[in-house]
Structures are given as structure tokens and as C-alpha cells.
């Protein structure tokens, strides 16, 4: 029995200027049950265009890359990439699609595992990508003021689903040393972004899924300092920057802003590191 051909599309109500200025913005989204041997292209587009196959089969060609795709597969068209795709003559595919752009689009696409050499992903029976596409479409259909923000949020989650699928399909086998370096980078990232919060090494170790003592030993071996010493240094350095850049803030306010509840303790550590008090440093900068 032939499948009934359908085509539905909804677009972003934002202006073209607003979508171009965004970090990541969905332009339009839709869903289609294609007829047998329905062909698109060869053509190029100016944006990213992601398709997720719901059922049926088809063939996708991008440059020298070509492959047969089925339900659970996603394929991504990069801007200015010559592509073509055609549905199967006996079991034509039904898919949902999302077109997007933005300053962060290329980076997020790369993180999701879509290279120009192989712009496809297989999420198997995971319903996440299909639901993300549907939510984006429904957000635009609602025409609500929050629709563009909702769509962008669901697109982030969609790319995260595809990144997870890529990681499961090609698990990285790290050498012991590269694993250690990656873990140290995670610790550095944790401490440099949360220095202003009441950070504890126990909470950080639990968040990263490692034993506190092991994490501390590993970090010191690679950096020459303990995580606590690194955190303290990061707080003092950020405090020094605020002393230069925010003259309207008191020393007490700056100490609190970088994670010190005691301004005298902040001043003591600052003097030990830089050889002068926060007040003297600020006055010398202003002079």
C-alpha cells in the first residue's frame, strides 16, 4: 500500500537580522513523507540542514561520500556543500528536518561528530532526535514569543543526542597519559569556572567521578600544585583583575566576588603573592 505523501513546515518568527546575530538559531523545521524516488538536488544551501529519518529508506550523496540511510539515521548538509538525496522506490523515507545557522553552529556541529567526510549519524532506536525535531517544529507552530529560544534549546539537545551516539559508535581509547591530561584539564575547567562558588575538592571529585586523594595526587603531579592551591591562586588573580577593572567595588566586595568570605584573609593572601596589599595595588594602578 502506497504511503500518503505529506509535507509540513514552520519557520522562525524572528527577523533575518536577529537570527544571523545569534550564536545558534533555527531558521525553519518540518516533516515529510516522501513519495517513491523523490529526489532533491544536486544543490547547495547557505545554512546547516539536518534531517532525521523516521521510517523508510533513501540514499544520500555529499561530494565523494554516499550511503544508504534508514530509520534512526541522521544526515547533515553543510553550507555551500553540493548534495543530493533520493528516497527508496519501494520504501520511501519519512523524515524531519531542521535548518539552522549562527556563530557557534560550526563548532557545535563538529562537536556532534558531523565532519564533511562523513556527515551522518546513527542513533538506532533512540527516540530523542525525532522528539527534538518535533518540539522545534511545534514551537514555531505555536508562534509564541519564546519560540525562537525554545527551538534553540531543543537544537542544543538534539546535537547533544547525536554527539552521544557518535561517542558510543566510536569510543575513544585513551592512552593512560592522555587520560590523565584530559582529567587534569577537567579539574582546571571546574576550578576556573567555579572559583567564586563555595568549592570543595570533595564535591569536585564526586562531580568528576573520581576519588579525592587520587585526583589531588594526579593534579599535583601534572601541575606542581594541589587543587586547593590552584583554586586559591585563581581567586587571587581574579581579585587582582577586579581591583584594576572595577574601581567602584570595595576590597570587601571584590573578596566576596572571588570566593573569599573574609576580606582580611584575601588581603593577607594577596600581599603574600604580590608583595603589596589590595589597596596599595589599586592605588598604584590608578596613579
N, C-alpha and C positions, 0 to 999 in steps of 0.2 A: 504493500500500500504506500503510495507516494506521500511524502511529508508535505504539509501545507507550508508554503513559503511565507516568511514573516520578516519584517524589518521595523525596528523601533529605535529612535534616537532622541537624546535630550542634551542640551548644551548648557554651558556655564553662563549664568546671567551677568557675570562681571564684564566690564569693558575690556577690550583687547589690550589697552594700555596697562590695566591693573594686572591682568594675567601675565603679561610679559615681564612685569616688575617683580612678580612673586618668586620665592625660592622654589616652590613646586606648585603647579596649578594644573588642574584638569580642565581641558578645553571642551570635551564632549564625551559622551558614553552611549553605548547602545547594545542591542542584541539582535541577532538574525538567525533564522533557519534558512539556509541557502538552498536553492534548487540544485539538482544534479549538474555537475560540471560547471558550476558557477565560477567564473574566472575574474580575478581582479589583477590589473596590471598587464605587463610591467609598468611600474610607475614609481614616482618619488613623492614624499611629503615633507613638510617643513617642521614637523613635530615628532615626538615619540608616539607610536601607536601599538598598544599591547592588545593581543587577542588571547582569550582563554577558551579552549574548546570544551563544550558541554557534552556533546554527543556526536556520533558520526566520525567521518574521516576526511582527510584532504591532504594536499601537497603544498609545501611552502618552499619558495626559492628566493634566496638573497645573495646576489653575487655568485660566487662559486659554490656556496652552500645550498644544499637542497635535502629535504627529508619528508617522509610521510608522518603525519600527525593524527592523533586520535583524542578521545575524551581524556581529560586530565593534563593535556599538554598546553603550554602557553608559547606564543611566539611574539617577538618584539621587532617592530620596524623602526630603525634608527632614522633620524632626519637625513634627508638627501641620499638615502640608500635605495638603490634600484631593486625592487622586489616584485614578485608575483605570487599569487596563491590561487588554488583551484580546489573545489570540493569534489569528493568522490562521486563517480557516476551512479553507484548503487546505494551508497550510504552517505549522503551529503552531510557535511558537518553543520552543527548549530554552535554558534559562539557568541561570547560577549566581548566587547572591546572598550578600551579607554584610551583617549588621546590626551597627552599632557606635554607640558613644557616647563621652563623655569631655570634659574641659575644653578640649582642643585640637581637638576634632573640627570645630567650625565654621570655625576658621582654616584647617585643613588642607584642608577641602572647598573653601573659597574659593580657596586656592592652586592646587588641582587644576582650577579653572575651572568648577565647578558652581554657577551662580547660580540663584536662584529663577525668573528669567525664562527661562533655558534650561538645565535640569538634565540635559543629555545630552552624551555624548562619542562620537567615532568613532575607534577605534584600528585600523580596517581589518583587515589580515591579521596584525597583531602578536599573537602568542600569549601575551604577557606577562600581561595582565589575567586571562585564563582560567586560567593556571597559578597565579597568585597566589591566586585564589579557591579553586582545588583544594587548594593547600597549606594554606590556613586550615582547610578542611573536614577534611582528613586529620589535621591537628594535633589538632583536637578529638576526632576518632575514636580517636586513639591514647590519649587520657586521661592523657597524661604530665603530670608536674608543670610542665614547661616549656611546655606547650601554649598557655596564655594569652600568654606572651611571644613565642613563635613566631608566633602569629596576629597580634599587634600589629605585629611586624616585617614580615610579609608584607602587612599592610594599608598600612603606610607605603609599601612598594614599589609596591603597586597604585595608590595615589594619585599616586605619582611617575610611573608609566607614563601615567596619564590626564592629568596636568599636561603631560607632554611632548607628548602627542597634541594637546592644546589649543594649545600653543605652535606646533606645526607647522601646525595648521589656520589659526591667526590670528597670523602672525608680527608682532611689534611693530616698527613703523617709527619708530625714534627720531630726533629732530632731533639735529644734531651736538652742540648744547649739552646736551641731556638725556642723550645718550650719555656725554658727559664727566662729568656729575654722577653718573650711575649707576656709572661706573668709579671715581670718587673714593670713593663710598660703599663699593664693594667693597674698596678699599685700606684704608679706615678700619676696616671689619669684620675684615679679615685681621689688621691690626696690633693692634687692641684685644682680639682673642680669643687671639692667639698671642704676646703680649708677653713671656710667661715662657719661651718657647722660644728656641733659637738662631736667630732670624730673620735672614735676609739679604734685601736688596732684590732681588738676582738671583733667588733662589728664589721670592720672591713674584711677581715679574714673569713668571717661567716658569709658575707656577701659574695666573696670570690670563690667560696667553697674549699678553702684550704685551712690547715692547722696554723694557728697564730705563730707558734715557735718556728715552724718550717718557713713560713712566709717571711718572717723577720730575718732569719739566717740567710735565706736566698737573696733578699733585698740588700742586705749589708754586703754580701759577697760581690754583688754586681755594682753597687753604688758607693761603697765605702762608708755608708752611714745607715743608722736604723730608720725604720719608717717614722718613728716619733721625731727623730732629729730632722728628717726631711720635711715633715709637716710643720715643725716649728720654724724652720728656715723659710718655708714657703709663706707662712703667715707674716713673718717679719719683713720679708721682701715686698709682699703686697702692701703691708702697712707703710713702708718707705715710699712706695709709689703713690699712695693716697696722700701722704704728707706733702708731696710735690704737687699733685694734681688737684687736690681738694682743700684749699686753704681755709674754707669756711667751716670745715669739720674740726672739732676739738680732738686732742690726743685721746681722750676717753672714748669718743665716738669712733675714731679710727681703730683703736684697740678692739672694741666690740665688733666692728665690721669685719675684722680678720680673724675672729675666733678667740680673742682673749677677753675674759670677763674681768680681769684685774689690770687696770691701766698701768699701775706701778710695775707689775711683773713684765708687761710688754715693754716698758721703758728700760727696765733692767736688761732684758734680753737684747733690745735694740742697741743699747750702749755697748754691750759685750761684743756684738757683731760688727758695729760700725764705728765704735770709739767715741761716740757723742750721743747725747740724749735726743729723743724725737724733736723736742722744742728747738734745740740748738741746730739740728739738721735743717728743720723747716726755715729758720731764720737765715741760715747761710744760703739756702736756695733762693729765698726771696730777695736777698741782697744781690 
